[in-house]
Amino acid sequence: MITPATYFVLYLITIPDVEVNNHSVHRLVFSYKQDCIEMAQELRQLNDPIVGKPNCVEVENFEVVVRTPLKKPEGML
C-alpha cells in the first residue's frame, strides 16, 4: 500500500564561525507552505544561497508499507 505524503522543505545553511571554512546544512520540514515561507523570510533564505534554487518547494513522498514475512514453522525446510 502506497500512501502519498506532501510536505515543504526549507534548507537552512548556517556558518558557526566565519573565520573557519565550516558550514552546516539543515533540512527543515513543514506541513504547510505558508509556515515554510514565513520561516524562510524571517531567516532571509527564500532562495538557497549556494545553488540559488527557491526554498519551500513541494515534495511528494511515497511511503511504502511492507509486510514482514512470517517465521517458518519448525519442521519446514
Distance bins in CASP14 RR format, pairs under 12 A and 6 or more apart:
PFRMAT RR
TARGET T0000
AUTHOR 0000-0000-0000
RMODE 2
METHOD distances of the structure
MODEL  1
1 62 0 0 0 0 0 1 0 0 0 0 0
1 63 0 0 0 0 1 0 0 0 0 0 0
1 64 1 0 0 1 0 0 0 0 0 0 0
1 65 1 0 1 0 0 0 0 0 0 0 0
1 66 0 0 0 0 1 0 0 0 0 0 0
1 67 0 0 0 0 1 0 0 0 0 0 0
2 60 0 0 0 0 0 1 0 0 0 0 0
2 61 0 0 0 0 0 1 0 0 0 0 0
2 62 1 0 1 0 0 0 0 0 0 0 0
2 63 1 0 0 1 0 0 0 0 0 0 0
2 64 1 0 1 0 0 0 0 0 0 0 0
2 65 1 0 0 1 0 0 0 0 0 0 0
2 66 0 0 0 0 0 1 0 0 0 0 0
3 60 0 0 0 0 0 1 0 0 0 0 0
3 61 0 0 0 0 1 0 0 0 0 0 0
3 62 1 0 0 1 0 0 0 0 0 0 0
3 63 1 0 1 0 0 0 0 0 0 0 0
3 64 0 0 0 0 1 0 0 0 0 0 0
3 65 1 0 0 1 0 0 0 0 0 0 0
4 58 0 0 0 0 0 1 0 0 0 0 0
4 59 0 0 0 0 0 1 0 0 0 0 0
4 60 1 0 1 0 0 0 0 0 0 0 0
4 61 1 0 0 1 0 0 0 0 0 0 0
4 62 1 0 1 0 0 0 0 0 0 0 0
4 63 1 0 0 1 0 0 0 0 0 0 0
4 64 0 0 0 0 0 1 0 0 0 0 0
5 29 0 0 0 0 0 1 0 0 0 0 0
5 31 0 0 0 0 1 0 0 0 0 0 0
5 58 0 0 0 0 0 1 0 0 0 0 0
5 59 0 0 0 0 1 0 0 0 0 0 0
5 60 1 0 0 1 0 0 0 0 0 0 0
5 61 1 0 1 0 0 0 0 0 0 0 0
5 62 1 0 0 1 0 0 0 0 0 0 0
5 63 1 0 1 0 0 0 0 0 0 0 0
5 64 0 0 0 0 0 1 0 0 0 0 0
6 29 0 0 0 0 0 1 0 0 0 0 0
6 30 0 0 0 0 0 1 0 0 0 0 0
6 31 0 0 0 0 1 0 0 0 0 0 0
6 32 0 0 0 0 0 1 0 0 0 0 0
6 33 0 0 0 0 1 0 0 0 0 0 0
6 36 0 0 0 0 0 1 0 0 0 0 0
6 57 0 0 0 0 0 1 0 0 0 0 0
6 58 1 0 0 1 0 0 0 0 0 0 0
6 59 1 0 0 1 0 0 0 0 0 0 0
6 60 1 0 1 0 0 0 0 0 0 0 0
6 61 1 0 0 1 0 0 0 0 0 0 0
6 62 0 0 0 0 0 1 0 0 0 0 0
6 63 0 0 0 0 0 1 0 0 0 0 0
7 27 0 0 0 0 0 1 0 0 0 0 0
7 28 0 0 0 0 0 1 0 0 0 0 0
7 29 1 0 1 0 0 0 0 0 0 0 0
7 30 1 0 0 1 0 0 0 0 0 0 0
7 31 1 0 0 1 0 0 0 0 0 0 0
7 32 0 0 0 0 1 0 0 0 0 0 0
7 33 0 0 0 0 1 0 0 0 0 0 0
7 35 0 0 0 0 0 1 0 0 0 0 0
7 36 0 0 0 0 1 0 0 0 0 0 0
7 56 0 0 0 0 0 1 0 0 0 0 0
7 57 0 0 0 0 0 1 0 0 0 0 0
7 58 1 0 0 1 0 0 0 0 0 0 0
7 59 1 0 1 0 0 0 0 0 0 0 0
7 60 0 0 0 0 1 0 0 0 0 0 0
7 61 1 0 0 1 0 0 0 0 0 0 0
7 63 0 0 0 0 0 1 0 0 0 0 0
8 27 0 0 0 0 0 1 0 0 0 0 0
8 28 0 0 0 0 1 0 0 0 0 0 0
8 29 1 0 0 1 0 0 0 0 0 0 0
8 30 1 0 1 0 0 0 0 0 0 0 0
8 31 1 0 0 1 0 0 0 0 0 0 0
8 32 1 0 0 1 0 0 0 0 0 0 0
8 33 1 0 1 0 0 0 0 0 0 0 0
8 34 0 0 0 0 1 0 0 0 0 0 0
8 35 1 0 0 1 0 0 0 0 0 0 0
8 36 1 0 1 0 0 0 0 0 0 0 0
8 37 0 0 0 0 1 0 0 0 0 0 0
8 38 0 0 0 0 0 1 0 0 0 0 0
8 39 0 0 0 0 1 0 0 0 0 0 0
8 40 0 0 0 0 1 0 0 0 0 0 0
8 54 0 0 0 0 0 1 0 0 0 0 0
8 55 0 0 0 0 1 0 0 0 0 0 0
8 56 1 0 1 0 0 0 0 0 0 0 0
8 57 1 0 0 1 0 0 0 0 0 0 0
8 58 1 0 1 0 0 0 0 0 0 0 0
8 59 1 0 0 1 0 0 0 0 0 0 0
8 60 0 0 0 0 0 1 0 0 0 0 0
8 61 0 0 0 0 0 1 0 0 0 0 0
9 25 0 0 0 0 0 1 0 0 0 0 0
9 26 0 0 0 0 0 1 0 0 0 0 0
9 27 1 0 0 1 0 0 0 0 0 0 0
9 28 1 0 0 1 0 0 0 0 0 0 0
9 29 1 0 1 0 0 0 0 0 0 0 0
9 30 1 0 0 1 0 0 0 0 0 0 0
9 31 0 0 0 0 0 1 0 0 0 0 0
9 33 0 0 0 0 0 1 0 0 0 0 0
9 35 0 0 0 0 0 1 0 0 0 0 0
9 36 1 0 0 1 0 0 0 0 0 0 0
9 37 0 0 0 0 0 1 0 0 0 0 0
9 39 0 0 0 0 0 1 0 0 0 0 0
9 40 0 0 0 0 0 1 0 0 0 0 0
9 45 0 0 0 0 0 1 0 0 0 0 0
9 48 0 0 0 0 0 1 0 0 0 0 0
9 53 0 0 0 0 0 1 0 0 0 0 0
9 54 0 0 0 0 0 1 0 0 0 0 0
9 55 1 0 0 1 0 0 0 0 0 0 0
9 56 1 0 0 1 0 0 0 0 0 0 0
9 57 1 0 0 1 0 0 0 0 0 0 0
9 58 0 0 0 0 1 0 0 0 0 0 0
9 59 1 0 1 0 0 0 0 0 0 0 0
9 60 0 0 0 0 0 1 0 0 0 0 0
9 61 0 0 0 0 0 1 0 0 0 0 0
10 25 0 0 0 0 0 1 0 0 0 0 0
10 26 0 0 0 0 1 0 0 0 0 0 0
10 27 1 0 0 1 0 0 0 0 0 0 0
10 28 1 0 1 0 0 0 0 0 0 0 0
10 29 1 0 0 1 0 0 0 0 0 0 0
10 30 1 0 0 1 0 0 0 0 0 0 0
10 32 0 0 0 0 0 1 0 0 0 0 0
10 33 0 0 0 0 0 1 0 0 0 0 0
10 35 0 0 0 0 1 0 0 0 0 0 0
10 36 1 0 1 0 0 0 0 0 0 0 0
10 37 0 0 0 0 1 0 0 0 0 0 0
10 38 0 0 0 0 0 1 0 0 0 0 0
10 39 1 0 0 1 0 0 0 0 0 0 0
10 40 1 0 1 0 0 0 0 0 0 0 0
10 41 0 0 0 0 0 1 0 0 0 0 0
10 42 0 0 0 0 0 1 0 0 0 0 0
10 43 0 0 0 0 1 0 0 0 0 0 0
10 44 0 0 0 0 0 1 0 0 0 0 0
10 45 1 0 0 1 0 0 0 0 0 0 0
10 46 0 0 0 0 1 0 0 0 0 0 0
10 47 0 0 0 0 0 1 0 0 0 0 0
10 48 0 0 0 0 1 0 0 0 0 0 0
10 53 0 0 0 0 0 1 0 0 0 0 0
10 54 0 0 0 0 0 1 0 0 0 0 0
10 55 1 0 1 0 0 0 0 0 0 0 0
10 56 1 0 1 0 0 0 0 0 0 0 0
10 57 0 0 0 0 1 0 0 0 0 0 0
10 59 0 0 0 0 0 1 0 0 0 0 0
11 23 0 0 0 0 0 1 0 0 0 0 0
11 24 0 0 0 0 0 1 0 0 0 0 0
11 25 1 0 0 1 0 0 0 0 0 0 0
11 26 1 0 0 1 0 0 0 0 0 0 0
11 27 1 0 1 0 0 0 0 0 0 0 0
11 28 1 0 0 1 0 0 0 0 0 0 0
11 29 0 0 0 0 0 1 0 0 0 0 0
11 36 0 0 0 0 0 1 0 0 0 0 0
11 39 0 0 0 0 0 1 0 0 0 0 0
11 40 0 0 0 0 1 0 0 0 0 0 0
11 43 0 0 0 0 0 1 0 0 0 0 0
11 45 1 0 0 1 0 0 0 0 0 0 0
11 46 0 0 0 0 0 1 0 0 0 0 0
11 47 0 0 0 0 0 1 0 0 0 0 0
11 48 1 0 1 0 0 0 0 0 0 0 0
11 49 0 0 0 0 1 0 0 0 0 0 0
11 50 0 0 0 0 1 0 0 0 0 0 0
11 51 0 0 0 0 1 0 0 0 0 0 0
11 52 0 0 0 0 0 1 0 0 0 0 0
11 53 0 0 0 0 1 0 0 0 0 0 0
11 54 0 0 0 0 0 1 0 0 0 0 0
11 55 1 0 0 1 0 0 0 0 0 0 0
11 56 0 0 0 0 1 0 0 0 0 0 0
11 57 0 0 0 0 1 0 0 0 0 0 0
11 59 0 0 0 0 0 1 0 0 0 0 0
12 23 0 0 0 0 0 1 0 0 0 0 0
12 24 0 0 0 0 1 0 0 0 0 0 0
12 25 1 0 0 1 0 0 0 0 0 0 0
12 26 1 0 1 0 0 0 0 0 0 0 0
12 27 1 0 0 1 0 0 0 0 0 0 0
12 28 1 0 1 0 0 0 0 0 0 0 0
12 29 0 0 0 0 0 1 0 0 0 0 0
12 30 0 0 0 0 0 1 0 0 0 0 0
12 36 0 0 0 0 0 1 0 0 0 0 0
12 39 0 0 0 0 1 0 0 0 0 0 0
12 40 0 0 0 0 1 0 0 0 0 0 0
12 42 0 0 0 0 0 1 0 0 0 0 0
12 43 1 0 0 1 0 0 0 0 0 0 0
12 44 0 0 0 0 0 1 0 0 0 0 0
12 45 1 0 0 1 0 0 0 0 0 0 0
12 46 0 0 0 0 0 1 0 0 0 0 0
12 48 0 0 0 0 1 0 0 0 0 0 0
12 49 0 0 0 0 1 0 0 0 0 0 0
12 50 0 0 0 0 0 1 0 0 0 0 0
12 55 0 0 0 0 1 0 0 0 0 0 0
12 56 0 0 0 0 0 1 0 0 0 0 0
13 22 0 0 0 0 0 1 0 0 0 0 0
13 23 1 0 1 0 0 0 0 0 0 0 0
13 24 1 0 0 1 0 0 0 0 0 0 0
13 25 1 0 1 0 0 0 0 0 0 0 0
13 26 1 0 0 1 0 0 0 0 0 0 0
13 27 0 0 0 0 0 1 0 0 0 0 0
13 28 0 0 0 0 0 1 0 0 0 0 0
13 40 0 0 0 0 0 1 0 0 0 0 0
13 43 0 0 0 0 1 0 0 0 0 0 0
13 44 0 0 0 0 0 1 0 0 0 0 0
13 45 1 0 0 1 0 0 0 0 0 0 0
13 47 0 0 0 0 0 1 0 0 0 0 0
13 48 1 0 0 1 0 0 0 0 0 0 0
13 49 1 0 1 0 0 0 0 0 0 0 0
13 50 1 0 0 1 0 0 0 0 0 0 0
13 51 0 0 0 0 0 1 0 0 0 0 0
13 52 0 0 0 0 0 1 0 0 0 0 0
13 55 0 0 0 0 0 1 0 0 0 0 0
14 22 0 0 0 0 1 0 0 0 0 0 0
14 23 1 0 0 1 0 0 0 0 0 0 0
14 24 1 0 1 0 0 0 0 0 0 0 0
14 25 0 0 0 0 1 0 0 0 0 0 0
14 26 1 0 0 1 0 0 0 0 0 0 0
14 28 0 0 0 0 0 1 0 0 0 0 0
14 43 0 0 0 0 1 0 0 0 0 0 0
14 45 0 0 0 0 0 1 0 0 0 0 0
14 49 0 0 0 0 0 1 0 0 0 0 0
15 21 0 0 0 0 1 0 0 0 0 0 0
15 22 1 0 0 1 0 0 0 0 0 0 0
15 23 1 0 1 0 0 0 0 0 0 0 0
15 24 1 0 0 1 0 0 0 0 0 0 0
15 25 0 0 0 0 0 1 0 0 0 0 0
15 26 0 0 0 0 0 1 0 0 0 0 0
15 49 0 0 0 0 0 1 0 0 0 0 0
15 50 0 0 0 0 0 1 0 0 0 0 0
16 22 1 0 0 1 0 0 0 0 0 0 0
16 23 1 0 0 1 0 0 0 0 0 0 0
16 24 1 0 0 1 0 0 0 0 0 0 0
16 26 0 0 0 0 0 1 0 0 0 0 0
17 23 0 0 0 0 1 0 0 0 0 0 0
17 24 0 0 0 0 0 1 0 0 0 0 0
23 49 0 0 0 0 1 0 0 0 0 0 0
23 50 0 0 0 0 1 0 0 0 0 0 0
25 45 0 0 0 0 0 1 0 0 0 0 0
25 48 0 0 0 0 1 0 0 0 0 0 0
25 49 0 0 0 0 0 1 0 0 0 0 0
25 50 0 0 0 0 1 0 0 0 0 0 0
25 51 0 0 0 0 0 1 0 0 0 0 0
25 55 0 0 0 0 0 1 0 0 0 0 0
26 39 0 0 0 0 0 1 0 0 0 0 0
26 43 0 0 0 0 0 1 0 0 0 0 0
26 45 0 0 0 0 0 1 0 0 0 0 0
26 55 0 0 0 0 0 1 0 0 0 0 0
27 36 0 0 0 0 0 1 0 0 0 0 0
27 48 0 0 0 0 0 1 0 0 0 0 0
27 55 0 0 0 0 0 1 0 0 0 0 0
27 59 0 0 0 0 0 1 0 0 0 0 0
28 35 0 0 0 0 1 0 0 0 0 0 0
28 36 1 0 0 1 0 0 0 0 0 0 0
28 38 0 0 0 0 0 1 0 0 0 0 0
28 39 1 0 0 1 0 0 0 0 0 0 0
28 40 0 0 0 0 1 0 0 0 0 0 0
28 42 0 0 0 0 0 1 0 0 0 0 0
28 43 0 0 0 0 1 0 0 0 0 0 0
28 45 0 0 0 0 0 1 0 0 0 0 0
28 55 0 0 0 0 1 0 0 0 0 0 0
28 56 0 0 0 0 1 0 0 0 0 0 0
29 35 0 0 0 0 0 1 0 0 0 0 0
29 36 0 0 0 0 1 0 0 0 0 0 0
29 39 0 0 0 0 0 1 0 0 0 0 0
29 55 0 0 0 0 0 1 0 0 0 0 0
29 56 0 0 0 0 0 1 0 0 0 0 0
29 57 0 0 0 0 0 1 0 0 0 0 0
29 58 0 0 0 0 0 1 0 0 0 0 0
29 59 0 0 0 0 1 0 0 0 0 0 0
29 61 0 0 0 0 1 0 0 0 0 0 0
30 36 1 1 0 0 0 0 0 0 0 0 0
30 37 0 0 0 0 1 0 0 0 0 0 0
30 38 0 0 0 0 1 0 0 0 0 0 0
30 39 1 0 0 1 0 0 0 0 0 0 0
30 40 0 0 0 0 1 0 0 0 0 0 0
30 55 0 0 0 0 0 1 0 0 0 0 0
30 56 1 0 0 1 0 0 0 0 0 0 0
30 57 0 0 0 0 0 1 0 0 0 0 0
30 58 0 0 0 0 0 1 0 0 0 0 0
30 59 0 0 0 0 0 1 0 0 0 0 0
31 56 0 0 0 0 0 1 0 0 0 0 0
31 58 0 0 0 0 0 1 0 0 0 0 0
31 59 0 0 0 0 0 1 0 0 0 0 0
32 38 0 0 0 0 1 0 0 0 0 0 0
32 39 0 0 0 0 0 1 0 0 0 0 0
32 56 0 0 0 0 1 0 0 0 0 0 0
32 58 0 0 0 0 0 1 0 0 0 0 0
33 39 0 0 0 0 0 1 0 0 0 0 0
33 40 0 0 0 0 0 1 0 0 0 0 0
33 54 0 0 0 0 0 1 0 0 0 0 0
33 55 0 0 0 0 0 1 0 0 0 0 0
33 56 1 0 0 1 0 0 0 0 0 0 0
33 57 0 0 0 0 1 0 0 0 0 0 0
33 58 1 0 0 1 0 0 0 0 0 0 0
33 59 0 0 0 0 0 1 0 0 0 0 0
34 40 0 0 0 0 0 1 0 0 0 0 0
34 41 0 0 0 0 0 1 0 0 0 0 0
34 56 0 0 0 0 1 0 0 0 0 0 0
35 41 0 0 0 0 0 1 0 0 0 0 0
35 42 0 0 0 0 0 1 0 0 0 0 0
35 56 0 0 0 0 1 0 0 0 0 0 0
36 42 0 0 0 0 0 1 0 0 0 0 0
36 43 0 0 0 0 0 1 0 0 0 0 0
36 45 0 0 0 0 0 1 0 0 0 0 0
36 46 0 0 0 0 0 1 0 0 0 0 0
36 54 0 0 0 0 0 1 0 0 0 0 0
36 55 1 0 0 1 0 0 0 0 0 0 0
36 56 1 1 0 0 0 0 0 0 0 0 0
36 57 0 0 0 0 1 0 0 0 0 0 0
36 58 0 0 0 0 1 0 0 0 0 0 0
36 59 0 0 0 0 0 1 0 0 0 0 0
37 43 0 0 0 0 0 1 0 0 0 0 0
37 45 0 0 0 0 0 1 0 0 0 0 0
37 46 1 0 0 1 0 0 0 0 0 0 0
37 47 0 0 0 0 0 1 0 0 0 0 0
37 54 0 0 0 0 1 0 0 0 0 0 0
37 55 0 0 0 0 1 0 0 0 0 0 0
37 56 1 0 1 0 0 0 0 0 0 0 0
37 57 0 0 0 0 0 1 0 0 0 0 0
37 58 0 0 0 0 0 1 0 0 0 0 0
38 45 0 0 0 0 0 1 0 0 0 0 0
38 46 0 0 0 0 0 1 0 0 0 0 0
38 55 0 0 0 0 0 1 0 0 0 0 0
38 56 0 0 0 0 1 0 0 0 0 0 0
39 45 0 0 0 0 1 0 0 0 0 0 0
39 46 0 0 0 0 0 1 0 0 0 0 0
39 55 0 0 0 0 1 0 0 0 0 0 0
39 56 0 0 0 0 1 0 0 0 0 0 0
40 46 1 0 1 0 0 0 0 0 0 0 0
40 47 0 0 0 0 1 0 0 0 0 0 0
40 48 0 0 0 0 0 1 0 0 0 0 0
40 49 0 0 0 0 0 1 0 0 0 0 0
40 54 0 0 0 0 1 0 0 0 0 0 0
40 55 1 0 1 0 0 0 0 0 0 0 0
40 56 1 0 1 0 0 0 0 0 0 0 0
40 57 0 0 0 0 0 1 0 0 0 0 0
41 47 0 0 0 0 0 1 0 0 0 0 0
41 55 0 0 0 0 0 1 0 0 0 0 0
41 56 0 0 0 0 1 0 0 0 0 0 0
43 49 0 0 0 0 0 1 0 0 0 0 0
43 55 0 0 0 0 1 0 0 0 0 0 0
43 56 0 0 0 0 0 1 0 0 0 0 0
44 55 0 0 0 0 0 1 0 0 0 0 0
45 51 0 0 0 0 0 1 0 0 0 0 0
45 52 0 0 0 0 0 1 0 0 0 0 0
45 53 0 0 0 0 0 1 0 0 0 0 0
45 54 0 0 0 0 0 1 0 0 0 0 0
45 55 1 0 1 0 0 0 0 0 0 0 0
45 56 0 0 0 0 1 0 0 0 0 0 0
46 52 0 0 0 0 1 0 0 0 0 0 0
46 53 0 0 0 0 0 1 0 0 0 0 0
46 54 1 0 0 1 0 0 0 0 0 0 0
46 55 1 0 0 1 0 0 0 0 0 0 0
46 56 1 0 0 1 0 0 0 0 0 0 0
46 57 0 0 0 0 0 1 0 0 0 0 0
47 53 1 0 0 1 0 0 0 0 0 0 0
47 54 1 0 1 0 0 0 0 0 0 0 0
47 55 1 0 0 1 0 0 0 0 0 0 0
47 56 0 0 0 0 1 0 0 0 0 0 0
47 57 0 0 0 0 0 1 0 0 0 0 0
48 54 1 0 0 1 0 0 0 0 0 0 0
48 55 1 0 1 0 0 0 0 0 0 0 0
48 56 0 0 0 0 0 1 0 0 0 0 0
48 57 0 0 0 0 0 1 0 0 0 0 0
49 55 0 0 0 0 1 0 0 0 0 0 0
70 76 0 0 0 0 0 1 0 0 0 0 0
END
